[in-house]
C-alpha cells in the first residue's frame, strides 16, 4: 500500500501510523468521532435523498393530477378579445345609401364597482338626462350581474359627458348601429336588423350571409396587470367585414313610385296597392312598392300583422300575394293562340251584340260592352271576354297550360326577395273546359305582380322572359326562356299600343311616350264562402314604353278600390298611375319622347 | 475516474448556469425600456455574480484547509463568528440595516449588499466544526461539552430570528446536528427544544404575517386572493405546462402572477418552463452534490474535515429541502432561497467559497493519502 504512493511524506506517514496505534488517547477519540460523523452524514444523505424523492413525487402529482381545488384556483392568464366585422352597406344602383353601419355606444353599469348604488341613477340623470328611476329599476333587477345595460345608443354629447365624468362602475359598450338614410322609402324591402345586428327582415335578412361580417377573436396572454403580452399565431382570427351590396333599385324612381301609388290608393280609398318598375332588357327591378291601408268595415281587407310590429317588417306583397290578373292576362293567351294559328288577327269572331256569350257548355260570359261581331285583334283592344272564350275553346288544354307555363306563371322568379310564392295554377288533373275559359280571361289563376311584369316583358323584348333580379351585379341577365317568337312579340306590342289609343287604356295615354299596355279589372274573390264579390275588384294596369326600344315595364295593382267613388276599372284607376310612373321613369332615365307633339297640343302617332 | 472535487466543480457550474438561465427567464417582463439582447444578458448582474461565485469556489478550493484544523488557528473561526455577531447586531440598527419586504436583513456597502445572516451561518458551521473537534473528549458532558456550543447556536439563532425566522430555524437545526454528529448526546440536544418551540410560537404571535403564512399553508384555498395567493401561484406554476413544460422562456406565471419568481420561487418557474425534466435536473444536481460531498468526507478520516464537510452539506441540503417543500406547498412560506439557483447575490459567493472548502478537503486529503478510510477500507480515488 505504501509503495503505491511514492509521494508519501514523512508527516502523513507518521499520522497514519499514529492513528493505527491503539492507546493514543486523542487518536482513539478522533477515530470514534470520525465514525460517528460519517454515520450521521450517511443518515443525512439518505434522508435528503428521500426528501428529494418526495419533492419529485409532489411535482409529478402537481403536473399530472393537480387537485380540483388547485385547478379551480389557478388563474387563467389568457384573455380573449372579440372584434366585430362591419356589416356591409346596402346601396341603390347609383350608390345611394339604403343601409349603413356605424359605431355607437351604450351605457352599462357594473354594480360591483359602483361606489354608491343609491345615487348612481341620479348622477347619470343629471349628466345625460336618462331617467333615474328606470336606471334604478334595471339595476335592482340584476344587482348580481357585472354588466347591466341601462341605455340604448347614446348621442354624441351624452358620450362626451360620460367620458369626462368617468364614474367608477359606469362604462360604455361599443355597438354597431344600423342607419337607414332613406328612412321609410323601400323600408320593408330593405328590412331591418335586430339588436345583435343580424338581419331580421327584408334584404337585411335574405342577404345576411353577404352583408353580415364574421366576428374575429384574439386570445392573448396577459400579465398580472392585464396588459397583453403575446398572441399565438393560431389564436388570432381576424374579423371579416361584410360585403357591400348594390341593388338594382333606383331610389329616385322608388320614391316617386311610392309617392304616386300612395296618392292613387288614397284617392280611390283602396285597400292597398302595389307597383313594380322593371327594366325589361336587363331584368333589373327599378322600383317595388307595396301599400296596405287601414280601412274599417271592409271584409277581406289585405292584412299583414307584422307591419304593425315594426314599420320595416312585413311581407312584400309584390312577390308573396298572388291575385287574379283579369284582363291583363289576355295578351298572353292572345299571343299564343295567334302564334298557334288558332285565330287570325283579322278573323271576325261571333262576339255577341247584346246578350252574354254562351260557351259550348252553356256558361254565360259577360262583357262590359256588346259590340257585335269583332275581329280577333279588336277582341284584345276592347278586352272582350266573349271573344277570348270563343278562341280559348279552340285551344287544346295542353296549349293553354303551355301558355301559362311559357310566360313563367306558376314559377318563382328567384329575384332574391324572401317570401316569394309561385302563384296558383290549376294542376292538369283538375283542368276543365271551365278552367280553359276562365284562364283566358285571367281568372282561376293566381299570379304575383312580379310574375306579371316578367311575363309582360316578353312583349317588350323579343318574346323571351328576362330573369328578374334585385341586385345590380354581373352582366345583362341570360335569357331565361322563350315565350313567343320575336315577330309575335312585336305584333302584340302593336296591338297593345292600340289598346292605349283606341281601347281600355285611352284614359292613360302619355303625351310623350308611346305606351303599350293592358288594363285588368278582376272581381275580388270572397274570403269566405267562395265565389266573387259582385262590386269589389282588383284593378290593375300594365304597360311598357317607349315603343321601339322599351326601357321600362310598369305594373300597378290597386287592391279593392272603393266603387262608390265612381272609378274602379283598371284603365281608370291604375292606368294613369302607370302612365305617370312611366313618364317619370323615362324622363329621369333620359329617354327621349317618342311621341310627336305639334304646337296645338295635338298628339299623333308616328 | 473523475475525482470528487472535479465532480463538485462541474455540479456547481451546472447549478449556477441553470440558475443564471432560469433567473434571466424568470426576470423577463413586459415593457422594459430595452429589449433583452444576448450581450445584455451575458453582462447582466446575475451572470457576473455567477462567475464571481465560481471564482469564490476556486478561492475556497485553494484555501489551505489543513491549516485551519484544530488545534491550530483557533482565532480564525472565533474572529469570523464575532464579526458575524457584530454584523447581526449592526443590521438591527436603522440607517445601517436596509429593509426589504418589511424585514431589516441587509447591509449595504457601496453598491454591494449582503445579509449578515449569510455570513453568520457559514461562520457558525466553521466555528462549530472547529469547536466540536477541539473538544472531542469532553463532548459527552453537558456543561463543558454541549452547553457552550448550544448557547452559541441559540444566541445566533435568536439574533437572526428577530428578522428572519426561517433562516434562524435552519441554522439551529444544522448547528445542533453538527453538535450531535460530533459527539454530543442526543438527550442533551433535545433539552433546548421546548425553549426553541416557545421562542418560535412567540415569534409567530409577535408578527401576524407569520401566523398568516401558517394559515395559508394549512388552507391556501380559504383566501386565494390574499394570504393563500403566494403558494397557490407557485403550485399553479409547477402544475402549468404539464410534464413537458411550456418551454424555456415561455412561462406564464412569471409575468407578475408569481411573486419572488427569480429568488425564492425560482423552482416553480423552472418546473413550469422546463417541465419534469427541469425538476429532475435540479434533483439530480443536488443529489450529485450530496454524493460528491459524501465521497469527500469518506475519503478523509480527519474528524475536522468530516465535520466541516457534514456541516456544509447539511446547510445546503436543509436550505434546498425547505425551499422545495415551501414552493411545492408542503411547508409554510419561508424566505429561504434555493442554494446556487435562486438569484442570490452575495449568498452565491459565500456558498461558492464554502463548497470550495469541500473541494479543498478533497485536495488536501488526496494529497496526503493514503489515509485509512472509514471501516478501515482502503480508498481508491
Interface residues (C-beta under 8 A of the other chain):
Chain A: X1 X2 X4 X5 X8 X9 X12 X15 X16 X19 X20 X25 X26 X29 X30 X31 X32 X33 X34 X35 X36 X37 X38 X40 X41 X42 X44 X45 X48 X49 X51 X52 X54 X55 X56 X58 X59 X60 X62 X63 X64 X66 X69 X70 X71 X73 X74 X75 X77 X221 X222 X223 X224 X225 X227 X229
Chain B: X29 X30 X31 X133 X136 X137 X177 X180 X181 X182 X183 X220 X221 X224 X228 X232 X233 X235 X236 X238 X239 X240 X241 X242 X243 X252 X253 X255 X256 X257 X271 X275 X276 X279 X280 X283 X286 X287 X290 X291 X294 X297 X298 X301 X302 X303 X306 X307 X309 X310 X313 X314 X317 X321 X324 X325 X328 X329 X330 X368 X369 X370 X371 X372 X374 X375 X378
